[in-house]
């Protein structure tokens, strides 16, 4: 036999001596119960998939060994004495070239700084130029997005090193991660064939409702009209609900106020503070920091969109805190709204 929950019993007892208000009160109670039930029987949130992982960086690596990371590939192919100045049998100055190949797999240029250490103490910084006569060209100082560079790091050393190592700081251009590549010149392995050079096609990503990288995941949860009526120009107020998850040890900066919608014809719809927003597009996605390995959920709202717009995508910038450049995220939106 089914039993009434305590609050339903109380409601019925309270109504026993009040015939004229019975129907109205019972209807209100039923509405409240339906609302409570909807909280538990509505559609579940999008599942949180495991964070992607990539292998730990070998430390140190050997000459000939390839390092492959989400934003770059790098190998030291050998060394070369560009010039040497002797006094008697003693080397007083040595110009050392390090033959490297570096692929930029990211969407932004990055610069590279190298240091030679001897017995774990700094011995020389990479030069910014060399003359043609010195025979260590071209210099590698920076790599453009989606490109490969092969050339030399060149170092002025005051003496012949006994246990040299190359130290290269490889920073992800948007600040999501940092690598410290250490190359031990005392170790050499047979150089494996290099993979093909990166291309723009390799870096291009087809827009989908979810974008997953080694550093974050952005997922479209819903899109809806934020207001019941059109504005004075006949535009809809559209909001996009998003979940952004951080996989990094750094705080992420999501720029809500620089977000925009774009349709299949390339027309851009900006955020509009002039449109009325109701509770259907709240809470708003917080602009700014997402805690390391944390997440944030909310609406990008609202955008003034013409009713016939189709093939909409959401475009917004994301970067790590204090980084100078951002990555552009493009997410496909559902047609229905």
SEKOL-507980 format. One record per residue (C-alpha): x, y, z; residue in three letters. Coordinates in steps of 0.001 Angstrom, whole numbers, plus 524288, in hexadecimal, padded with zeros to 5 digits. Layout:
XYZala ...
REM end
This chain:
800008000080000unk 8056E80D517FC57unk 806CA817878071Dunk 806C58262F80674unk 8132682D63809F8unk 8125D83546816B2unk 811068426E80FF9unk 8059E83D78807ABunk 7FEC38380F813DEunk 800858451581AADunk 7FAF884C2F80EF9unk 7EEE38437480EDBunk 7EC80844D581D8Dunk 7EDE38537781CB8unk 7E38D8541081222unk 7D98884B7981917unk 7D1F9856B681F38unk 7D2CC8600C813ABunk 7CA3585BBF80891unk 7CA2486874800E0unk 7D926868E47FFB1unk 7DB2A85A607FD93unk 7DC5185A567EEBBunk 7E55E8661E7EDEDunk 7EE978616D7F894unk 7EF20853AF7F333unk 7F273858E37E5BCunk 7FD85861007EB83unk 802C3855467F2E3unk 8025284CC67E6B9unk 809A1857247DF0Aunk 81407857CF7E994unk 81596849177E9A1unk 816D9848BB7DAE0unk 8217A853087DBA0unk 828C084B307E5FFunk 827A283EE57DDDAunk 82CCC845D87D1C0unk 83989848BF7D8C2unk 83C8483A427D972unk 83680835407CCE0unk 83B8483F967C36Bunk 8465883D147B97Dunk 8537C83A1A7C006unk 85F25843067BE64unk 868F683FE47B3D6unk 872328353F7B8CEunk 87FB9839C17BCC7unk 88956831BE7B4C4unk 896F782ED17BA0Cunk 8A13C839397B797unk 8AA7F836097AC53unk 8B86E832FE7B03Dunk 8C594833537A965unk 8D23782C867ACDBunk 8DBF9832367B663unk 8E777839527B04Funk 8F4018311F7B067unk 8FE79837F67B84Funk 908B6838C87B34Aunk 9079A834C77A520unk 912AB8305A79C5Funk 9179E835BC78F82unk 90F0882FB9784F7unk 9034F82DBC78DF5unk 8F655833D5789D7unk 8EDD883ADD793D0unk 8DF7A83BCA7900Cunk 8D60484436797C2unk 8C884849DB794CFunk 8CE1A856E279042unk 8DB728533978A9Bunk 8E4D4848C0785FCunk 8F38A84A37787BEunk 8FFE98427378530unk 90E5A845CE78694unk 9155683FAB77AFDunk 92361842BF77EA4unk 92D7184D1678204unk 9376F854A277A1Funk 9433285CFF77D99unk 940CB8699977628unk 94DB586FC177A24unk 9583186E3378474unk 9623D877A7789ECunk 96E448717579015unk 97982876CA79800unk 983CE86C3F79745unk 97CD485F6B799A9unk 971F4865957A1A0unk 964BD8696779BFCunk 96198877427A037unk 95523878D679860unk 94C6686ED7791DFunk 940B48718D7893Cunk 938168658178A04unk 92C9A862E1780FDunk 9218A859A7784C2unk 91A1A854237790Funk 90B8B853B877C6Bunk 8FE8C85187775B3unk 8F22F8570777BF6unk 8E3FB855CF777B0unk 8D9ED85F9377C9Eunk 8CD0A8583977E11unk 8C5CE863A478445unk 8BE6286F0C77E3Eunk 8C7E387992782E3unk 8D62F87CF2780F5unk 8DF7F8797E78BE3unk 8ED6087E0B78E8Aunk 8F80087529793A1unk 902E4877C279D4Aunk 90DF686E3079F92unk 918D686D437A9A5unk 924DC8648C7AA39unk 9281585F187B79Eunk 934B18584D7BB70unk 9349B850117C7C5unk 92718855ED7CA94unk 92C1C863FA7CA34unk 928BA86DF37BF81unk 933A086F707B590unk 92DCB876F57AA1Cunk 9216587D337A481unk 91CAD87B4D7969Eunk 9216C885A878D0Aunk 917D188E38785C6unk 91FFD88EED7795Dunk 92BA888895772A8unk 9339888C66766D2unk 933358841975A9Aunk 941AF8812075BECunk 93F7E87A78768F2unk 9381786F8776233unk 92CD186D3C76BACunk 920FA8721B7643Dunk 915AF873F8764C4unk 912FE8779C772C7unk 906758729F778FBunk 9006387D0C781A0unk 8F1BB87B7877F62unk 8E83C8727277869unk 8DBE3877047717Funk 8CEF786FED77411unk 8CDA58633B76C90unk 8DBA4863EF76781unk 8E87A85C8D768B8unk 8F5A3862FE76ADFunk 902CD85C68769B6unk 90F468637376D1Bunk 918978666F77827unk 918E286B47785EBunk 92652871C9786A9unk 92D998742C79362unk 939E687BBD796DEunk 940F3873AB7A124unk 94CF7878257A8C8unk 952E386A807A8D4unk 9510285C877A48Cunk 945DB856A97ACA4unk 947F5849957B355unk 939D2845647B5D9unk 9316284E527AD74unk 9229484E887AD6Dunk 9192B856BF7A57Dunk 90DC185CD67ACEAunk 9023A861C87A4D5unk 8F5F0867DD7AA9Cunk 8EA32864307A228unk 8DE6586C217A668unk 8D0FA8694F7A0CBunk 8CD798761A799BCunk 8C0C68783A7A150unk 8C6F88752D7AE6Dunk 8C026868217B07Funk 8CCB9860887B330unk 8DB85861C67B468unk 8E6208580B7B0E2unk 8F48B858287B444unk 8FB9B84FC57AA4Eunk 908EC84AE07AECBunk 911FD844D77A491unk 91DBD83D227A94Cunk 928A783E7879F32unk 92F368328B7A50Dunk 9244D829A37A03Funk 920F8826A079217unk 9169681DC178C50unk 9144681A7C77DFDunk 90BBA825437788Aunk 8FE3E82037774E3unk 8F8038255076852unk 8F1758325176AD4unk 8E2AD832CB76928unk 8DD8D83B3A75E0Dunk 8DE0D849D27607Funk 8D17D84F817661Eunk 8C799855BF75D06unk 8BC3F85F1A75E91unk 8B33B8538075C56unk 8B93B84C937680Dunk 8B66585836770BCunk 8A89F85AD876BC0unk 89D7D855B77741Dunk 88FA9853D576F2Bunk 8861385AC177806unk 87E11851B278094unk 875B68531878CBEunk 8817184ECF794FBunk 88FAA852F9793E3unk 8997684ACE79B6Eunk 8A7ED84DF979C92unk 8B24A849167A612unk 8AFF18558F7ADD9unk 8A12C857A27AE32unk 89409852EA7A938unk 888DC85BF97A527unk 87B5C855E37A32Eunk 86EB485BF479E2Aunk 86397857C27A730unk 8584985F937A182unk 8544386B78799A5unk 847D18730F79C1Funk 840A587FD479A89unk 8430F888567A65Eunk 83731891167A44Aunk 8295A88E0E7A00Aunk 8289A898DC795EBunk 8312D89EB578B51unk 8384D8AB7A78D40unk 834EC8B7E9785EBunk 83D848B3A177A82unk 836C08A6777797Aunk 8420C89EAE77F66unk 8415E8934F788CFunk 848EC8936979597unk 8509E886A87952Bunk 8585E880917A042unk 861A2874E879FB0unk 863B386C527ABA1unk 871858671C7ACC8unk 8799885E547B58Cunk 8883C861437B5C0unk 8915E857BB7BCABunk 89FB085A587BF95unk 8A9CE84F7B7BEBCunk 8B581858247C1D4unk 8BC8785C397CE2Dunk 8BA2586A667CA57unk 8AE53873387CB81unk 8A6F6874B67BEA7unk 8A228881D57B9BDunk 8955E880E87B202unk 891CE88DE87ABCEunk 882E888DFA7AC05unk 881E489C277A7C3unk 889BC899D079B51unk 8810A88E8079717unk 878F188F3978AA0unk 8701E886F478223unk 872B0884D6773B4unk 8697F87EFC7699Aunk 86C93876A275DBDunk 86D7A882D475534unk 878168889975DD7unk 86F4B892F9763E2unk 872FC89621771F1unk 869618988F77D05unk 86F1389FB8788A9unk 86ABB89F8A796C6unk 860298A9AB79924unk 85DB88AF887A67Bunk 851A08B64C7A0F3unk 849F68A9A17A030unk 841AD8A5887ABB0unk 8467B8994C7B288unk 83DC6891157BB33unk 840A98855E7C3C2unk 840F687C3C7B80Eunk 84F0D880667B556unk 85468880517C30Funk 85DB687E687C985unk 86753884F87C06Dunk 8748187EA47BDFAunk 87E328857A7C703unk 887F088D957BF6Cunk 895FC88B317C33Bunk 89BF9880B87CB7Funk 898D4872457CBC2unk 8A07A86BDC7D6AAunk 8AB4A862357D337unk 8A4D48553B7CFB9unk 897C485B797D2E8unk 88BB785E267CAB7unk 88199868B17C857unk 873E2867FE7C2D0unk 86B0D872E87BE32unk 8658087AA57B2E1unk 86C42883177A8F1unk 8613088CEE7A7B5unk 85B988939D7A0ECunk 85DD68953B7925Cunk 8551589CEC78919unk 852778931377E3Bunk 849AA8946D7726Cunk 83F13889DD772D5unk 843078837F765F5unk 8516E8818B76970unk 8562F873997673Dunk 862D586C1276949unk 86633873C377589unk 87319871E877C95unk 8779B877CB78969unk 8851987E097890Eunk 88C5D8822679551unk 89A8F883A9799F5unk 8A0E487B7F7A48Aunk 8AE9A87BBE7AA51unk 8B5FE879087B6BCunk 8B6D4883E07C0B3unk 8C17588E037BDA8unk 8C3C38889B7AFE4unk 8C538892AF7A511unk 8BDE688BA379A3Aunk 8B12D8842479A25unk 8ABD68786279300unk 89F2B87A0678B70unk 894CB86FE278E9Eunk 88A4F86D3D78453unk 87E89864F57882Dunk 8732F860C877F82unk 86590863D1784BFunk 858B885C80782C9unk 84F81861AB7785Dunk 84373861297811Aunk 8416386C0B78AE4unk 
REM end
